[in-house]
Amino acid sequence: MALIETEEAARRLARAIASDLSLYNEERIVQGVQSDNLFDVLSDEIEEGRALFKSRVAPELYAKNYYDRAIIDILVRSKGHIASKMW
């Protein structure tokens, strides 16, 4: 499979991976937000997604942090309605 070479496709892949993490780990995400340890709770899953993203995109696109941005947008910002010490 060819590496993803466009910024738009890299962003879409990052968001798709983050969306899958959110879909399959909703309860753990809520617990992590409430306890202010989200990145500890999901560290294995986040790193697995990061490895997948890195394997699918060109190195210069990986360096632009699209994956990290997607994780923040989808796993953190979308949970702003949950009571937490983070906010």
Kinemage of the C-alpha trace (Angstrom):
@kinemage 1
@onewidth
@group {chain A} dominant
@subgroup {mainchain}
@vectorlist {calphas} color= white
{ca met a 1} P 0.000 0.000 0.000
{ca ala a 2} L 1.351 3.411 -0.962
{ca leu a 3} L 2.020 6.013 1.690
{ca ile a 4} L -0.429 8.859 2.073
{ca glu a 5} L 1.148 11.950 0.532
{ca thr a 6} L -1.465 14.700 0.984
{ca glu a 7} L -2.209 16.724 4.085
{ca glu a 8} L -5.965 16.294 3.711
{ca ala a 9} L -5.711 12.501 3.507
{ca ala a 10} L -3.348 12.451 6.496
{ca arg a 11} L -5.813 14.530 8.536
{ca arg a 12} L -8.683 12.223 7.550
{ca leu a 13} L -6.712 9.135 8.565
{ca ala a 14} L -5.730 10.695 11.905
{ca arg a 15} L -9.341 11.610 12.638
{ca ala a 16} L -10.574 8.152 11.603
{ca ile a 17} L -8.125 6.465 13.970
{ca ala a 18} L -9.061 8.835 16.815
{ca ser a 19} L -12.765 8.281 16.090
{ca asp a 20} L -12.284 4.527 16.325
{ca leu a 21} L -10.521 4.967 19.663
{ca ser a 22} L -13.441 7.047 20.868
{ca leu a 23} L -16.036 4.603 19.602
{ca tyr a 24} L -14.476 1.508 21.145
{ca asn a 25} L -13.304 3.078 24.419
{ca glu a 26} L -16.080 5.509 25.360
{ca glu a 27} L -16.452 4.355 28.963
{ca arg a 28} L -12.701 4.433 29.601
{ca ile a 29} L -12.454 7.885 28.007
{ca val a 30} L -15.172 9.231 30.282
{ca gln a 31} L -13.399 7.730 33.314
{ca gly a 32} L -10.070 9.193 32.154
{ca val a 33} L -11.546 12.663 31.694
{ca gln a 34} L -13.295 12.541 35.063
{ca ser a 35} L -10.117 11.352 36.797
{ca asp a 36} L -7.789 13.642 34.817
{ca asn a 37} L -5.680 10.700 33.640
{ca leu a 38} L -7.036 10.102 30.151
{ca phe a 39} L -3.634 9.681 28.539
{ca asp a 40} L -2.574 7.131 31.144
{ca val a 41} L -5.820 5.174 30.793
{ca leu a 42} L -5.559 4.964 26.993
{ca ser a 43} L -1.789 5.038 26.529
{ca asp a 44} L -1.584 1.624 24.831
{ca glu a 45} L -4.444 2.342 22.448
{ca ile a 46} L -3.170 5.825 21.615
{ca glu a 47} L 0.308 4.495 20.877
{ca glu a 48} L -1.099 1.674 18.749
{ca gly a 49} L -3.028 4.262 16.730
{ca arg a 50} L 0.088 6.421 16.458
{ca ala a 51} L 2.071 3.469 15.068
{ca leu a 52} L -0.667 2.780 12.511
{ca phe a 53} L -0.761 6.436 11.465
{ca lys a 54} L 3.030 6.593 11.165
{ca ser a 55} L 3.085 3.455 9.016
{ca arg a 56} L 0.529 4.880 6.572
{ca val a 57} L 1.719 8.458 5.984
{ca ala a 58} L 4.822 10.017 4.466
{ca pro a 59} L 7.401 11.005 7.126
{ca glu a 60} L 7.019 14.739 6.447
{ca leu a 61} L 3.278 14.456 7.131
{ca tyr a 62} L 3.807 12.431 10.301
{ca ala a 63} L 6.000 15.252 11.610
{ca lys a 64} L 3.077 17.714 11.343
{ca asn a 65} L 1.306 16.192 14.380
{ca tyr a 66} L -2.033 15.540 12.685
{ca tyr a 67} L -2.520 12.476 14.858
{ca asp a 68} L -1.955 14.342 18.122
{ca arg a 69} L -4.346 17.093 17.022
{ca ala a 70} L -7.017 14.525 16.185
{ca ile a 71} L -6.597 12.874 19.582
{ca ile a 72} L -7.118 16.218 21.330
{ca asp a 73} L -10.078 17.199 19.134
{ca ile a 74} L -11.898 13.881 19.333
{ca leu a 75} L -10.966 12.406 22.706
{ca val a 76} L -10.639 15.577 24.785
{ca arg a 77} L -12.566 18.513 23.305
{ca ser a 78} L -15.603 16.431 22.462
{ca lys a 79} L -15.857 15.460 26.140
{ca gly a 80} L -16.017 19.037 27.427
{ca his a 81} L -19.464 18.379 28.874
{ca ile a 82} L -18.055 15.854 31.367
{ca ala a 83} L -17.251 17.184 34.831
{ca ser a 84} L -13.506 17.117 35.343
{ca lys a 85} L -10.648 18.813 37.145
{ca met a 86} L -9.152 19.434 33.682
{ca trp a 87} L -11.591 22.262 33.008
